Amino acid sequence: MFETRLKQRILASPSLGPFACNVLYPAYARLYPFLHLMWSFEFDGRRYRYMFHPYGATIRAERIVEVPILREELMRQGSRRVLEVGNVMSHYMPCTHTVVDKYEQSPGCINLDILNFFTESVYDLIFSISTVEHIGLDGREQSPEKSVLALQHMRTLLAPGGRMVVTVPLGYNPALDRYLFSDGCLFDRLKFMRRVSKRNTWVETEASAARTAPYGKPYPFANALAIGYFATGSSADGRRGADDREDP
C-alpha cells in the first residue's frame, strides 16, 4: 500500500522527472522497511511512529513515545467524553476534549488544580501525559504525596466502564514511584519503557529495569517511563492486577 501511494505521488509530480520515478522510488521503497523500524517503536504488541514534532523538547524527551501512545487512545475513544489532566495533546493535534491544567493559559483550558476539579460530568477516558509527577512538587508548597491523591481523585471522575491512562517519567517524583510499585497502586496494569540511546530510541522493558533508571542520566529527561491503565468495573478494579510490576 505504501509503495503504491509513493509511486502515485511521484508520477503526479512531473517536475521530479524519470530519474525520480526510475531511481528514487525503487530505492526508497526498498529502504522503507528499515526506515520504518528506525522511525517507529513497539509497545504492548503494537507498533507506533515516534513523534517528531518541533514543540518544546519533544524529540529530545520522553514525549516522543508518550504522545503516540496516548494519541492512539484518544483517537480510539472518538467523540465520547474525554478529560485530559495537563494541557499536552493540543500541542500536537486539534482537540475538543476537556482539559484541566493549573498553570497553562490556553483557550478552553480550565485553570484548576485537579484536586479542586469537581463536576457533575463523568468521563469515558481520562488521560495524562507527563503531568502527575509534577503535582505537589512544582509549586511553593512541596508535597510529593499529592500526586497520589491526584490519581485517586481522577479515578472518581470516571464513568462506569471508563478508562484512565497515565504516563509517568520515573525518577522525577520518588514518592509517586514508590506508590506505582506498591501493592496499593490503583492501576490494573502497568507497562514500562526505557530509553536506550542518544538518538532517543525507546524499548519496552521489565519493571526491574525501569525502576532503577535515574531521571536525567545518562540521557536528558526521563530514562524510563511507566504507563498505567485503570478501568472501572474491571475484574482488577480496586486491587492489584496482572501486570509487569515486580514484587517490592
N, C-alpha and C positions, 0 to 999 in steps of 0.2 A: 504493500500500500504506500509506504513512504517513497519507494523508488518511483512509483507511478506519478505521485504528486510532484516530486522533484523534477522529473523529466518534463511534465506538463508545464511547469513554471519556466524551465529553460527554453522549451520550444516556443512559448508565448512571448519570449523576450528576444526579438531579432537582433538587438544590439550585442547580444552575447556571441552570436555567430556560431559557425560549425565547430570551432575549437572547443567552446564550452559544451556543446552537445555531444561531441565525439570523444572528448578527453576529460573535461572536468566532471561531467556527470558520471561516467563509469568509475572514475577514481573515487569520487565522493561516496557513491553507492557502495563500493567495496569497503571503504573505511568506516561507513556509518555504524555497523555493529560494534566496532571497537570504540568509536567516539561516543556511542550511546552508553556504553558501560562507564566511560570516563565521566560523562555528564550526569550520571544517574547513580542512585544508591538503592539498596534493598532493605526493606523494613517490614517486619511482620508478614512475610510472604508476598509482598507487593514491591514493585519497582517504581521509584519516583524520580523525577528530574530535580536536580539541585536548583535552588532558587538563586539565579544570577540576576541581581537587581541593584540599581545604584543607591537605593535608600540606605542611609546610615552605614553601619558596618556589616551589612548582610553577607557579603561574600567573604568576610574575614571571621564571621562568628557563627554561632550555633543556629541562627535563623535560616541559614542556607538549607537546613534539613527540617527544622520545625515548621516553617511556613508551608512547604509542600504537603507535609503530613496532615496538618490542620486544615489546609485548603481543601483537601480531599474530603475530610469530614464535613466541612461546611457545604460543599457542593452536593454531597450525598444527601444532606438534610433538606436541600431545596428551599422552599418558601415557608417552611414551618418556623415555629417560634424559637429564636436563637438569641443567646446572650453571650457577649464577649467581655471578659474582665481584663482590662488593659487594651488600649487602642493600638493594635498592631496590624491586623489584617487589612484595614482600609488603606494602608500604605502600599499594598501590593495588588489590590483588586477592588473594583467597585463593591460597596457593601451597603446593605439596607437594614441589617440587624441592629439590635440594641447593644450599645457599648457603654460600659461603666469604667471610667478612668479618673482617678482622684486629681491628677495634675494636668493632663494634656488638654489644651484648648483646641477643640476641633468641632466642626459642625455636626450636630446630632449626638455628640458625646456627653454623657451625664457625668458631671464632675462631683463624684462622691467616693468616699471610702466604701469599698464593697461591704464592709461590716455595717454600714449605715444605709445600705440599699435595701429597702423593703417595698414590695409591690404586690398587688393582688394577682398579677400575671404569674404564670409558671412557664417554664421553657422546656422544649424538647431536646435542645442541645445547649450546653454551657461549655465554653472552651476558653482557654487562657494560654498565651504564648509568652514564656519568659517574663512573667509578671509577679506571680505569687511569692517567689523568693524575695522580692523587694519589700513586701508588706511587713511593716514593723521594723525595717532596717534603714530605710532611706529618708525617714523624717527626723524631726528633732528628738522625739521620744523613741528610744531604742527598745523594741520589744520583739525579738526574733520569733517568739511563740505565736505572735499574732497571725503569722502566715497559716498556721494550722487552723486557727479559729476561722480564718477566711475560707479555707477549703470546706470546713464543716458548714459554714453559712451558705456557701454556694450550693451545696447539696440540697439544702432546704428549698431552693428555688426551682428545683427540677419538677417537671410534670411526671405523672405516672408513666413508666416506660421510657422516661427521658435518659439522656446520656451526658456524662461530663468527661471531657478530655483535657488534660492539663500537662503542659511540658515544663520541666523544672531543670535548669542547669545545676548540676551537682557541684558542691564545694563552695557555693556562694553563701548559703544560709545553713550552717551546721545544725541548727535546731530543726529545720524543716527536713534536712537529710535524715536525721535520726528518726523522725516520725515516719518518713517514707519506708524505712527499713524495719519498722516495728510491727508487732502483731496487731496493734490497734489502728493501723493505717486504713482509711476508708476505701481506698481503691480496690476494685475487684481484681484488677490486673495491672501489673507494672512491666513495661518493656524498657530496654536500655540501649543507648547508642554511645559510641566512643569515637573521638577524633583520632585519626591515625597518621596524619601527615601535615606538613606545612601548607600544602595546597588546599587544606580544609576538606579533606575527604573523610567520610564517616562510615562506620560499620556497626551493625547490630552486635551487641555483646552480652555477656552474662552479668548478673548483679555484682558478683565479687570483683570483676574488673572495673565496673563503673563506680563502685562505692569508694574505691581507693584513689580515684583520679582527682588531683587537686584542681582548683579553679585558677586559670591564668597561666599555667605552666604544664608541660613545656611549650604549649601553644597559647596564643592570646585568647581571652574569653573562656568559655566553658570547654573542658576537655572530655566531659561525659554528660549525658543527658538522660533524665528519666521521663517517660511518657506514661501518665497514669490514666486509667479508664475506670469509670464507675457508671453503673446502670441501675436505676430504680427498679425494684421488683425482680431483680435477677436472683438466681439461687445463691449468689455470694453477697447479696445486699446485707450490710451490717456485719460482715465477718471477713476474715482474710481468705481470699480466693486462690485459685490455682494460677500462679503467675511465675515470674522469673526471680522473685526475691529469694535471697538465701536466708537461712536461719541466723538470727543475730547472735 
